[in-house]
Amino acid sequence: MLRAMPPGAYLTIDPKQLVATVARVRARVEAEFPGSGLSKVAAALHDVSVDTIADSQKLGRPIRWLQGLVAVLLMGIPLTLIATVHESIKVGIATVVDLVTMLEAGLGTLVFSWSRLPAHLRGAPAPASRAGGHPPVPLPGPHR
């Protein structure tokens, strides 16, 4: 019988453990089947795991220039809106009623857009199946 895993048991992967496990598998396969195609596959898998860990560590670092650009844009949008509204009222192009109507439409669009985002982008917790909330499904056949 399969035992239930604690919630969240396999949500993170330790890169050092992963490479060590693949290295052990590679050594066992090479010891059992020296010079075979399977040992070449195990060696290639080990090389890929090492390269992937290095690449994932590079990708995990924040991109500071992009964060700065986003911050400038996020500050610039409200300032541009305020300046546009001020000039529209000063010149007489728009009335307060027009501006309230535009503001309501814009806020409605933002709320609708936010509600259509995937849950993980809105900060919602992961579904129970990804968080380990369900017991594992037993394997059919003689593997029980």
Secondary structure, 3 states (H helix, E strand, C coil): CCCCCCCCCCCCCCHHHHHHHHHHHHHHHHHHCCCCHHHHHHHHHHHHHHHHHHHHHHHHCCCHHHHHHHHHHHHHHHHHHHHHHHHHHHHCCCCHHHHHHHHHHHHHHHHHHHHHCCHHHCCCCCCCCCCCCCCCCCCCHHHC
